[in-house]
Amino acid sequence: MHCFRLIAAILFGLWVAVLPARAAGDDVVTIASKTGVHSFTVELARTEAERAKGLMYRKELAPDHGMLFDFQKEQEVAFWMDNTYVALDMIFIRGDGTIWRIEENTTPLSTRNVPSRGPVRGVLEVVAGTSRKLGIAPGDKVTHPIFGP
């Protein structure tokens, strides 16, 4: 019986190890634009350490994926692309879920500051060119639990 439990524990551990690589913090963000509703699977960056690391060191990002940075309250923020290999669109979002502004096609590995230019609650980073391709623009609405009703 003890041997059976040991084998079951090992098999369970192996099964967990080969599950699809989806981070525990993955979630879905939707953006309603003039061209329709667009959904993205996102990793949430809620802590200072998670926000500081962001998408650094990633060599690729799927077209329908991204990272949502939650600053807990509206404030002015700034980003840079140091150690970030994937060109991104940075979508700056107000507390009510309204897109404030978009910085398109950021330069990989750049240390140039990309400011919000106003208070925002969150920033959604997606693959460069996504905003233009999908017709996402300032004023569009983003739906996710961190944004107001």
Disulfide bonds with the S-S distance in Angstrom:
none
